[in-house]
Amino acid sequence: GAVVSQHPSWVICKSGTSVKIECRSLDFQATTMFWYRQFPKQSLMLMATSNEGSKATYEQGVEKDKFLINHASLTLSTLTVTSAHPEDSSFYICSASGARNYEQYFGPGTRLTVT
Amino acid sequence: GEDVEQSLFLSVREGDSSVINCTYTDSSSTYLYWYKQEPGAGLQLLTYIFSNMDMKQDQRLTVLLNKKDKHLSLRIADTQTGDSAIYFCAESSSNTGKLIFGQGTTLQVKP
């Protein structure tokens, strides 16, 4: 149980375009979803926390107009990187927690490359 | 603010035990976690321990928590080559579920 999927697993886009990444909880209802960014050989940086039906809470330094997060249902959250630039290239990982909010399960990650 | 520290690298021989250490600063931590990340993949929750526990064992994994020293360790018995990965320690102290991660320890298992 507790499976989280992400789509796509990797994406290449041109500078200036927008990219949407989906995060789904497959076998549980995710009341809270988190979005992280990971640079090579580094730890995870929390970008934002989203609760179903509410606006996301962004961490300090994360541009909410650039990284749009939507958590429209208990099984789906999306991250849209708007007007992507090469510096947005990174590994984006989502996680989800349900009724037992101290258990957080991670998706497999999405590798974004902006050319 | 909260901080979680780990050593960056550990190398062991197959069949030996591995011990990965972690220290944290937040005395109000309620849960402490160990996650495993293989190359190009997401994080796999290995185990977690509630702050009022000293030890938790799950098959080959043993977690020890010294709350006084704010020290957490993960022992992997009979380490296998498939255990080679990056291991992240994390703590949570708020009801938001927000995790604070360490830098990750790369475990190299030599045959």
Interface residues (C-beta under 8 A of the other chain):
Chain A: A2 V4 Q6 T32 F34 Q42 S43 L44 L46 T49 T57 I93 S95 S97 N101 Y102 E103 Q104 Y105 F106 G107 P108 G109 R111
Chain B: T30 Y31 Y33 Y35 G40 A41 G42 L43 Q44 L45 Y48 F88 S92 N95 T96 G97 K98 L99 F101 G102 Q103 G104
